[in-house]
Amino acid sequence: MWLLSVLLPLLRLYLCGAKVLFYQMFYKSFKLPVLPKQNGRVAIVTGGTRGMGFETARHLARLGMHVFIVGNEREEGAAAVRTIHEEGGEGKAEYVYVDLTSLKSVRQFAQMFKDRGLPLHLLVNNAGTMLVPERQTEDGFEFHFCLNYLGHFLLANLLLDVLKRSGSPGRCSRIVNMSSATHYAGVIHMDDLNRRKHYSSHGAYAQSKLALVLFTYYMQEQLNAGGHNVIVNAVDPGMVDTALYDNLWTLAQMLKKPVAKILFRTPAEGASITLFAAASSELEGVGACYLYNGEKRPSADASYDTELQAELWKKSCELVGLQRA
């Protein structure tokens, strides 16, 4: 039983990866269209110190945005801000230390941002980790579940009122959630979200990415019901050559290196789908989409389960201590 609970998620995850690589073998990354200027608008990008997050923050600043780069690497954050400012452009960047595995840190950042009195037009929930050995956060949550999903769930909800006030008809505020093709392999264990019964790093990662899609669809439904000018979309960047793969087994790392040079996308290419969701005119007012390679794609069947969406939302509110459920 234990062996099966570890092997099945692993096989599902690598099957998803093989399918993505097969696709990328024949289809290039879509070409990002010219995006409208974003002067005077404000964005937050989590995990914006490197990789796709940095490329996202960099491009948004070029478009004229005031970008808050959120992450837990102070030196990388300072370097990212310096690079963006040296490149010029009409926007600007700030780095703020936030540990998304700490609910206290997320709450402190949200309060600090509110105290600045700024609007918020874009929240990019980009930060993530993959295939980390079994590990708990300071609040007792499984590491993937908290960093990839729960910390972002809390952040989005704490800043939702600011996003609502900042959006307007024809110029919605936007939330972009970074999912992955691995969400197709995900299974939500409502009775064991922290994966304590039979830990599988592959299963934990896939579950966190499925949770983000469920969260995307449910939040958009609530926003639509309230008539708010905020859209929420989930994006899939494909397989991108970033530090996300640093936790692969030694053999997998050896196999990945030559394949990555040929088939993986660059961080800038991976960021293109995030930027498309964040600023394209084509998606104005269009939410609850799963976006891949510049197109709307069907997500996993489980992600459309409205009862599961509501159940996960309610449980997540309980876990992070939010009153509304």
C-alpha positions in Angstrom: 0.0 0.0 0.0 2.8 2.4 0.9 4.8 1.6 -2.2 1.7 2.1 -4.4 0.9 5.5 -2.8 4.5 6.7 -3.6 4.8 5.1 -7.1 1.5 6.2 -8.6 2.0 9.9 -8.1 5.5 9.6 -9.4 4.3 7.8 -12.6 1.5 10.2 -13.1 3.8 13.2 -12.8 6.4 11.9 -15.2 3.7 11.0 -17.7 2.5 14.6 -17.6 6.1 15.8 -18.1 6.6 13.4 -21.1 3.4 14.8 -22.7 4.6 18.3 -22.3 8.0 17.6 -23.7 6.4 15.9 -26.7 4.3 19.0 -27.3 7.3 21.3 -26.9 9.2 19.1 -29.4 6.8 20.2 -32.2 5.4 23.5 -31.0 7.4 26.7 -30.2 6.5 29.0 -27.4 3.8 31.4 -28.5 5.0 34.9 -29.4 3.8 37.4 -26.8 1.8 40.2 -28.5 2.6 43.9 -27.9 1.0 44.6 -24.6 -0.7 47.9 -23.7 1.2 50.4 -21.5 0.6 50.0 -17.7 1.8 53.4 -16.5 0.5 54.3 -13.0 -0.6 50.7 -12.3 0.8 48.6 -9.4 1.7 44.9 -9.4 3.0 42.3 -6.9 5.0 39.4 -8.2 5.8 36.6 -5.8 9.0 34.7 -6.4 10.1 37.6 -8.6 13.8 37.5 -7.7 14.8 35.0 -10.4 13.5 32.8 -13.2 10.1 33.3 -14.6 9.1 35.6 -11.8 12.0 38.0 -12.5 11.3 38.0 -16.2 7.6 38.8 -15.4 8.6 41.6 -13.1 11.1 43.0 -15.5 8.6 43.1 -18.4 5.9 44.7 -16.3 8.3 47.4 -15.2 9.1 48.1 -18.9 5.4 48.5 -19.4 5.4 51.3 -16.8 4.2 49.4 -13.7 5.3 49.9 -10.2 6.3 46.3 -9.3 6.7 44.9 -5.9 9.0 41.9 -6.1 8.2 39.5 -3.2 10.6 36.8 -2.1 12.7 35.3 0.6 16.2 35.9 -1.0 17.3 39.4 0.0 20.5 39.5 -2.1 18.7 38.2 -5.2 15.9 40.7 -4.6 18.3 43.6 -4.4 20.0 42.4 -7.6 16.7 42.0 -9.4 15.6 45.6 -8.5 19.1 46.9 -9.5 18.9 45.2 -12.9 15.4 46.5 -13.7 16.4 50.1 -12.8 19.6 49.9 -14.8 17.6 48.9 -17.9 15.6 52.1 -17.6 11.9 52.1 -18.6 9.0 54.0 -17.3 8.2 51.8 -14.4 10.0 50.9 -11.1 10.6 48.0 -8.9 10.8 47.4 -5.1 11.9 44.3 -3.3 10.1 43.2 -0.1 11.1 40.2 2.0 8.2 37.8 2.4 8.3 34.1 3.4 5.3 32.5 1.8 5.6 29.5 4.0 4.9 31.7 7.1 1.3 32.9 7.5 2.7 35.6 9.9 5.1 36.9 7.2 2.3 36.9 4.6 0.0 38.9 6.9 2.7 41.4 7.8 3.4 42.1 4.1 -0.3 42.5 3.3 -0.7 45.0 6.1 2.4 46.8 5.1 1.1 47.1 1.5 -2.2 48.4 2.7 -0.6 50.9 4.9 1.2 52.4 1.9 -2.2 53.4 0.6 -1.4 52.2 -3.0 -3.9 50.7 -5.4 -3.2 47.1 -6.6 -4.0 46.2 -10.2 -2.2 42.9 -10.5 -1.2 40.1 -8.2 1.0 37.4 -9.8 1.2 34.3 -7.6 4.3 32.9 -9.1 6.5 31.6 -6.3 6.8 27.8 -6.0 8.8 24.8 -5.2 8.9 21.2 -6.5 9.8 17.8 -5.2 11.0 18.9 -1.8 11.7 16.0 0.7 9.0 15.7 3.4 9.1 18.9 5.4 6.7 21.1 7.4 6.4 24.8 7.7 6.5 26.8 11.0 2.7 26.6 11.0 2.7 22.8 10.6 1.7 22.6 6.9 3.3 20.4 4.2 5.8 22.5 2.4 4.5 22.3 -1.2 0.9 22.9 0.0 1.8 26.0 1.9 4.4 27.6 -0.5 2.7 26.9 -3.8 -0.9 27.2 -2.7 -1.9 28.2 0.9 0.4 31.2 1.2 -0.9 32.6 -2.0 -4.5 31.8 -1.0 -4.0 33.9 2.1 -2.2 36.7 0.3 -4.9 37.0 -2.4 -7.7 37.1 0.1 -5.9 39.7 2.4 -5.4 42.0 -0.6 -8.7 41.3 -2.3 -10.4 44.4 -1.1 -7.6 46.6 -2.5 -7.9 44.7 -5.8 -11.6 45.3 -5.9 -11.2 49.0 -5.3 -8.5 49.3 -7.9 -10.5 47.6 -10.7 -12.9 49.4 -13.0 -15.2 48.6 -15.9 -13.0 48.0 -18.9 -9.9 47.9 -16.8 -10.2 45.0 -14.3 -7.7 44.2 -11.6 -6.1 40.8 -12.2 -4.9 37.8 -10.3 -2.6 35.3 -12.1 -2.0 31.9 -10.4 1.0 29.8 -11.6 -0.2 26.2 -12.1 1.3 23.5 -14.1 0.5 20.5 -16.4 1.2 18.4 -13.3 -2.1 19.5 -11.9 -3.6 16.9 -14.3 -1.9 14.3 -12.1 -3.1 15.9 -8.8 -5.5 14.5 -6.3 -6.9 16.6 -3.5 -6.9 14.6 -0.2 -9.3 16.6 1.8 -8.8 14.4 4.8 -5.0 14.6 4.5 -4.0 17.9 2.7 -0.7 17.8 4.5 0.1 14.3 3.1 1.0 12.8 6.5 -0.3 9.3 5.9 1.9 8.4 2.9 4.2 11.2 1.9 5.0 11.6 -1.8 6.8 14.7 -3.0 5.4 14.1 -6.4 1.8 13.8 -5.1 2.2 16.8 -2.8 3.5 19.0 -5.7 0.7 17.9 -8.1 -1.9 18.4 -5.4 -0.7 22.0 -4.8 -1.0 22.8 -8.5 -4.5 21.4 -8.7 -5.5 23.4 -5.6 -4.5 26.6 -7.4 -6.8 25.8 -10.3 -9.7 25.0 -8.0 -9.0 28.2 -6.1 -8.9 30.2 -9.4 -12.4 29.0 -10.5 -14.1 29.4 -7.1 -12.7 32.9 -6.5 -13.8 34.0 -9.9 -17.3 32.7 -9.3 -17.5 34.7 -6.0 -16.2 37.8 -7.7 -18.7 37.5 -10.5 -21.5 37.1 -8.0 -20.5 40.3 -6.3 -20.1 42.2 -9.5 -16.5 43.1 -8.9 -14.1 44.2 -11.6 -11.4 41.5 -10.8 -10.4 38.6 -13.0 -8.6 35.5 -11.9 -6.8 33.1 -14.2 -4.5 30.1 -13.9 -1.5 29.7 -16.2 0.7 26.8 -17.3 4.2 27.9 -18.6 5.2 24.4 -19.8 8.5 22.9 -18.9 11.0 25.8 -18.3 14.7 25.6 -17.5 14.7 27.1 -14.0 15.9 26.2 -10.5 12.5 24.5 -9.9 14.2 21.2 -11.1 17.0 21.4 -8.6 15.4 18.8 -6.4 15.2 16.1 -9.0 17.0 12.8 -8.2 20.6 12.6 -9.3 19.8 10.4 -12.3 16.9 12.5 -13.3 19.1 15.6 -13.1 21.7 14.0 -15.4 19.0 13.1 -17.9 17.3 16.5 -17.6 20.4 18.6 -18.6 20.8 17.6 -22.2 17.0 17.5 -22.7 16.5 20.9 -21.2 19.0 22.5 -23.7 16.9 21.3 -26.6 13.3 21.1 -25.4 12.8 23.2 -22.3 11.7 26.8 -22.6 13.7 29.7 -21.3 12.5 31.7 -18.3 11.5 34.6 -20.6 9.5 32.2 -22.8 7.8 30.7 -19.8 6.9 34.1 -18.4 5.2 35.0 -21.7 1.9 33.2 -20.7 2.0 35.0 -17.3 2.4 38.3 -19.0 -0.4 37.5 -21.5 -2.7 36.8 -18.5 -1.5 39.9 -16.7 -1.8 42.6 -19.3 -3.2 41.5 -22.6 -6.2 43.4 -24.0 -7.6 40.1 -25.3 -8.2 38.9 -21.7 -9.9 42.1 -20.4 -12.8 41.0 -18.3 -12.2 37.3 -19.0 -11.6 35.1 -15.9 -11.7 31.5 -14.8 -9.4 30.4 -17.6 -6.6 27.8 -17.7 -4.1 29.3 -20.2 -1.3 27.4 -22.0 0.9 28.6 -24.8 -1.4 31.6 -25.5 -4.6 29.6 -25.6 -7.4 28.7 -23.3 -7.2 25.0 -22.5 -9.4 22.6 -20.5 -8.0 21.9 -17.1 -8.3 18.6 -15.2 -11.8 17.2 -14.8 -11.5 17.4 -11.0 -10.8 21.2 -11.3 -14.4 21.7 -12.5 -15.9 19.9 -9.5 -17.9 22.8 -7.8 -18.4 20.8 -4.6 -14.6 20.2 -4.3 -13.9 23.9 -5.1 -16.2 25.0 -2.3 -14.9 22.4 0.2 -11.3 23.3 -0.5 -12.1 27.0 -0.1 -13.8 26.5 3.2 -11.0 24.3 4.5 -8.4 26.7 3.4 -10.1 29.6 5.1 -10.1 27.5 8.3 -6.4 26.7 8.0 -5.2 30.3 7.5 -7.7 31.8 10.0 -9.9 33.8 7.6 -13.4 34.5 8.9 -15.2 34.4 5.6 -15.8 30.9 4.2 
